[in-house]
């Protein structure tokens, strides 16, 4: 069994503030340690379920967060950026399942450290008028390859968001959101034990799980936090301005859509 793990940091137990998530944050290295431990718990759960090939994609920020020397020896680590498919780089139809560790809720919703790809520029992303965050957008890439997303860990509100899109997904709720920068957290040991248990459960019957998909063509709307970001993105003729803070495009191929979303964010960030 071949398993793909995408690992973010905001949904890790004990992570509640930008100090934990940004590269020069005073507590970032500690958060990296917590993230690595939760990923290892997921790996152990996958091995227990019978996985014999595991790839972990470091998916947060610089994508250089997981400590390679502390990662479980049975997994390979994909790290660094930029990557064309960002948080789901390397995912193909060859995998049996996708698992997401340390995820968070979408921008514009409640939940600890909520955002969609870039909290500095994005207000919301809609696909065929449905708001999707990082979970939904990444699970959709897995679905494009006919790979089911079977597990996610994070806060209680992220579990609700994921369950609304993938009803049979297994979730490990490692903290309860109180505000955007406050949460009631499990201890690291308890969170890792829960992640390992739920990972094993999620992989026991993957043949019956349905990949997340939507019918195309796909009309994507990207709403920015201010007009300057939309100004920058609109320069590229692939994007159409639909209102002062929003650009849109339509495409038949979801992977192209995903890369266009990522490209728009990079353009917007260039005028920060």
Buried (B, 14 or more C-beta within 10 A) or exposed (E): BBBBBBBBBBBBBBBBBEBBBBEEBEBBEBBBBBBBBBBBBBBBBBBBBEBEBBBBBBBBBEBEBBBEEEBBEBBEBBBEEEBEBBBBBBBEEEBBBBBBBBBBBBBBBBBBBBBBBBBEBBBBBBBBEEBBBBBBBBBBBBBBBEBBBBBBBBBBBBBBBBBEBBEEBBBBBBBBBEEBEEBEBBEBEEBBBBBBBBBBBBBEEBEEBEBBEBEBEBBBBBBBBEBBBBBBBBEEEEBEBBEEBBBBBEBEEBBEBBBBBBBBBBBBBEEE
